[in-house]
Amino acid sequence: MMTRRKRLGEILIDSRLITQEQLDQALNRSMRTRRRVGEVLVEMGFITDAAINSALGGQLGIPFVSLEYYSVDPEVITLIPEQFARRNKILPLFRVHDSLTLGMADPLNLAVIDQVVRTTGLEIEPAICSEKDLIKAIDHYYGTSGTMDEMIQVLDDETLDEDDVPDATVLTQMAGDAPIVKLVNLMISQAVRDHASDIHVEPDESVLRVRFRIDGILKEVYTQPRKLQNAIISRIKIMANINIAERRIPQDGGIQIKIDNRPVDIRVSTLPTVHGENVVLRILDKLNLMMGLNELGFGEQEPILRKILSRKNGIFLVTGPTSSGKTTTLYSALNELSKMDVNTITLEYPVEYKLPLIRQVQVNVKAGLTFASGLRSILRQDPNIIMVGEIRDAETAKIAVESALTGHLVISTLHTNDAAGALPRLVDMGVEPFLVASSVAGVIAQRLVRSICPNCKEEYNANDAELKVLGMEGQKVKLSKGKGCRSCIETGYKGRRGVFEVLYVTDDIRALVTEKASADRIRTIAVKNGTLLLRQDGISKALKGITTLSEVLRVTGATD
């Protein structure tokens, strides 16, 4: 009788490296995003690549091979097509007679092994390799990406005019040259793999500077010779379907590409400056929005959130500054609410991600389709749930309130510092206090804090200043921090998590709104009713080792 091979999750639980609850969360996300469980577990911060590799090697007897200093015979590389290697994150390492050793990120993927056997006609011996090392090695050995320094060196040897701006025909020709195409593709793929949210391409007096925004912080990645400026920016504009001959006014466009066999949308914005056009590419990775509400980190506040969303009518608001994760929260809520028996319509500017079973409408001010006019039209489409990207003006606010009072669940965003401030804000926008009190069901305020890198995380004893912030003077408290490693680019942080403030509108809060009470008074009652403030939720996550106390204070400092 053939023994069943254990799955990765079972091996990790047996090794006591993860819990069943963590595995269940990863499996749910894995099914939605169609990504490997191991990759999801690492991304969610439950385990490191090294720990997975060690556990697999120990239980399966499969060797681990570090590719950092490994040299592969170029003839062996030709045995497996590049696209198949990229899609499955595999690399042929060496061949001995009729046996091929295959580096794999997932050595339990028997379907891939069988396919390689059929393709090569060889016996396969799997070896475990780090996924990141595999991606770099595939780029190197298949020669489709190379390194950024190599690309710049090739282009630096070419003669390009540094000061004069060529006409559109010459720009198009320059932007289509293979080295330029390769350099821009590498820049974008590197940003996606580094989990950057934005790429800044910034012309300066003597160089073209490229910066990535990673975990909310801008970092200079490299500088390029200024003579490459016209060709690089023109290449980006061509990819985004932007007029390359127009350099006097701001322009917008979009790029749709595949990175590591997954679709990535990029929003491109150009802005003329004294040194040339500044370009910002906003990376819209749909995988970040394929999260369930239980994965966002609401913790003990999640039941309150679900109570708000279970209502058939009312307004649910998400507040916070730009880049605080509001869109992710909204889309996660829509993903869970959207069902075959529910009609959900959104009104957005722009529509960043396309979702199944949801009718999405994009605001077009030039054509007369504003948030207010679009919301009126949506009401004639028999909706159950309406999502308005942002309540920006009094007219939109009033229509949203009327929609909620006539039997619709309205979900939207508002720019306020905290949850309590959203209610007086609607009154200030001209909505009658009793209508605000009757319609708003709940408000979330949120921020994003950087997560401690799981690869270099270490515990330490909180000092006196930290104990004072925690309100735990004289006690022994363990906190965590990242000491910095290659995986987190020596920052000690990797990824971000939300800190939340969930306010459920109770009868006593409705009474305060009707009286036009201040946000401070509403906040006081909300806290008495059990609402956790942003900083309190952040401190809770710091005590759990998810983030650092200094990061919580940096992000929430202006709210208390």
Disulfide bonds with the S-S distance in Angstrom:
none
